[in-house]
Structures are given as C-alpha cells and as structure tokens.
Amino acid sequence: MISSSHSAASSAAWIRRGLGFALLSFLTVGGFSPALRAQDAAPAPGGPPANSPAAGGDDRAARRANRTPEAMMARLRTAFGVTDDAEWNVILARLTPIMDLQRSAGGGGFRGGFGGGFAGGRGGNNPEVEALRNAITDNMPDAEIKARLERLREVRKENAAKLEQARADLLAVLTIKQEAVAVMMGLLP
C-alpha cells in the first residue's frame, strides 16, 4: 500500500508537470503573445484578413500552420525578445536539448490511459515506455513488468539529470526577462 505522504508528493509532482506542459502548449498555439495574434489578424492592405474565407484562406489551415516547429520557434524568439541571429543561435542551441528531454519525458497526465501515454497519450516516443506498455498490454509476468518499470525509472532519473544540466546551460545565457519568460513557459523551474 502507498503511504499518503508518497501519494500526496506524487500528485503534486503530476500537477506541477501538467501545469508546465499546459503553459508550453499555451505558447505553442500562440496564446503567449497577443501582439502575434493581432498581427495574424491584421487585414491585408485594401482586402480581407489573410486567413479569412473571403481571402481564400481557412482558419483551420492557419491554425495548423501556426503549430509547425518553425512557427513555434518564431513565437519563442519573439517572446524572448531576440532580434540578433547570433544571440538566437546560442539560445536555440541550449533550448533544443531541454525541449527534446521534456518531450521524451512525456507527462501526459491521465490522457488515454496510464500517465505515461498508455493508449495514444504522450510519452510514447521513449523505448522504455513502449516496453513497459507492451508488458502491461501483453499481460506479462509481474517479474518482467517490474524489470521494465525499474529500467524506465532509471532512464527517467538519467534524463532528469540531463535536463537539470541543460537548464543550467540555458540559464547561463539568458537575461532576467528571458529567464522569466522561460519559467512561465515551463522551460525552467
């Protein structure tokens, strides 16, 4: 049986992780920068808005285009207030490992099944998660499930250490304002 203090700590960790991913998701769909949303909605000179049906556009297509990695990075650069390409390249080189590690960690709450992405949720891009998922769905013996669970926990600890170092590397090149933006987006604790 799980102790109540362990359960409370585990619940708090899931809530913090969920809030971080929610903030990052909020940024990726353009919610962070009202100026960017206003810019997207600005009409073309002498015509209807570029993404309106009257201009031959489609709001859904515009939203899909807004979710591309390039569009997300452009919004991130704008949020950080970086105009110099050399500065952006330094930040981007330190930002990419953080985003990769966070993505591989999953953390999709209870979407689609078990918290790590059991049935189409997040976190399925990690081979250890997939191995554990298969052990559960194939109803393997408890000893095999336990071995795969221990391996997943070991990999997560290693990734947590890598993430901590990557965050320290990013923090070393950010201004205080950029640090605050990164914290709000869930890139830094």
C-alpha positions in Angstrom: 0.0 0.0 0.0 1.2 3.5 -0.8 1.7 5.9 2.0 -0.4 9.0 2.0 2.7 11.3 2.0 4.1 9.5 -1.0 0.8 9.7 -2.8 0.5 13.5 -2.0 4.0 14.2 -3.2 3.4 12.1 -6.4 0.1 14.0 -7.0 1.8 17.4 -6.5 4.6 16.4 -9.0 1.9 15.4 -11.6 0.1 18.7 -11.1 3.4 20.7 -11.5 4.3 18.7 -14.6 0.8 19.2 -16.0 1.0 22.9 -15.4 4.4 23.2 -17.1 3.1 21.3 -20.2 -0.1 23.4 -20.2 2.0 26.6 -20.3 4.2 25.3 -23.0 1.1 24.2 -25.0 -0.4 27.6 -24.5 2.7 29.2 -26.0 2.7 26.8 -29.0 -0.8 27.8 -30.1 0.1 31.4 -29.9 -1.6 32.3 -26.6 1.5 33.8 -25.1 1.9 36.8 -27.4 -1.2 39.0 -28.0 0.9 41.0 -30.5 1.4 38.0 -32.6 -2.3 37.1 -32.6 -3.1 40.7 -33.5 -0.5 40.6 -36.3 -2.1 37.4 -37.7 -5.5 39.0 -37.6 -4.4 42.3 -39.3 -6.1 42.7 -42.7 -4.0 42.9 -45.8 -4.0 46.5 -47.2 -7.2 47.0 -49.1 -8.5 43.5 -48.5 -9.9 40.9 -46.1 -7.8 39.2 -43.4 -5.2 36.9 -45.0 -6.7 33.8 -43.2 -10.3 34.6 -43.8 -12.5 32.6 -46.2 -13.0 35.7 -48.3 -9.3 35.8 -49.0 -9.2 32.1 -49.9 -7.8 31.1 -46.5 -9.1 28.8 -43.8 -8.9 29.4 -40.1 -8.1 25.7 -39.6 -5.3 25.8 -42.1 -3.9 29.0 -40.4 -4.1 27.3 -37.0 -2.3 24.2 -38.4 0.4 26.4 -39.9 0.8 28.1 -36.6 1.7 24.8 -34.9 4.7 24.0 -37.1 8.0 23.8 -35.4 9.2 26.8 -37.3 6.2 28.9 -36.2 6.6 27.8 -32.6 10.3 28.7 -32.7 9.5 32.1 -34.2 7.0 32.8 -31.4 9.5 31.7 -28.8 12.2 34.0 -30.3 9.7 36.9 -30.2 8.7 36.1 -26.6 12.4 36.1 -25.7 12.7 39.5 -27.5 15.7 38.3 -29.5 16.4 40.1 -32.8 20.0 39.2 -33.3 20.5 35.9 -35.2 23.8 35.1 -33.4 22.2 35.6 -30.0 19.2 33.4 -31.1 21.5 30.6 -32.3 23.2 30.5 -28.9 19.9 30.4 -27.1 18.4 27.9 -29.5 21.4 25.5 -29.2 20.7 25.4 -25.4 17.0 25.4 -25.7 16.7 22.4 -28.1 18.0 19.8 -25.6 15.5 21.0 -23.0 12.6 20.7 -25.3 13.8 17.3 -26.5 14.2 16.0 -23.0 10.8 17.3 -21.9 9.2 15.8 -25.0 10.8 12.4 -24.4 9.7 12.5 -20.7 6.0 12.7 -21.8 4.0 13.5 -18.7 0.6 13.5 -20.3 -1.4 13.1 -17.1 -4.2 10.6 -17.4 -4.9 11.1 -21.1 -5.6 8.0 -23.0 -4.9 5.7 -20.1 -1.9 5.4 -17.8 0.0 8.6 -17.1 2.9 8.0 -19.5 0.8 7.7 -22.6 -0.7 4.2 -22.4 -3.1 4.4 -25.4 -2.1 7.2 -27.7 -1.3 9.7 -25.0 2.0 11.5 -24.5 5.3 9.9 -23.7 5.2 7.0 -26.1 8.3 8.1 -28.0 10.5 6.6 -25.3 11.5 2.9 -25.9 11.3 2.1 -22.2 7.8 3.5 -22.1 6.9 1.3 -25.1 8.5 -1.8 -23.5 6.5 -1.2 -20.3 3.3 -0.6 -22.2 3.8 -3.8 -24.1 4.5 -5.7 -20.9 1.2 -4.4 -19.4 -0.9 -5.0 -22.6 0.6 -8.4 -23.2 -0.1 -9.3 -19.5 3.5 -10.4 -18.9 4.5 -11.9 -15.6 5.0 -9.4 -12.7 8.7 -10.0 -12.6 9.0 -8.8 -16.3 6.8 -5.8 -15.6 8.9 -4.9 -12.5 12.1 -5.2 -14.5 10.8 -2.9 -17.2 9.4 -0.5 -14.7 12.8 -0.3 -12.9 14.5 0.4 -16.3 12.1 3.2 -17.1 12.7 4.8 -13.7 16.4 4.5 -14.2 16.2 6.2 -17.7 13.9 8.9 -16.2 16.5 9.6 -13.5 19.2 9.9 -16.1 17.1 12.2 -18.2 16.2 14.3 -15.2 19.9 14.9 -14.5 20.5 15.8 -18.2 17.5 18.1 -18.1 18.9 19.9 -15.0 22.2 20.4 -16.7 20.6 21.6 -19.9 18.5 24.1 -17.9 21.6 25.4 -16.2 23.3 25.8 -19.6 20.3 27.8 -20.9 20.1 29.9 -17.8 23.7 31.0 -18.2 22.9 32.8 -21.5 19.5 34.4 -20.7 18.7 37.9 -19.4 16.5 38.1 -16.4 13.5 38.9 -18.6 14.2 35.9 -20.8 14.6 33.8 -17.7 11.2 34.9 -16.5 9.6 34.0 -19.9 11.3 30.6 -19.9 9.9 30.0 -16.4 6.4 31.0 -17.4 6.7 28.6 -20.4 7.8 25.7 -18.3 11.3 25.5 -19.8 12.9 26.4 -16.5 11.7 25.6 -13.0 
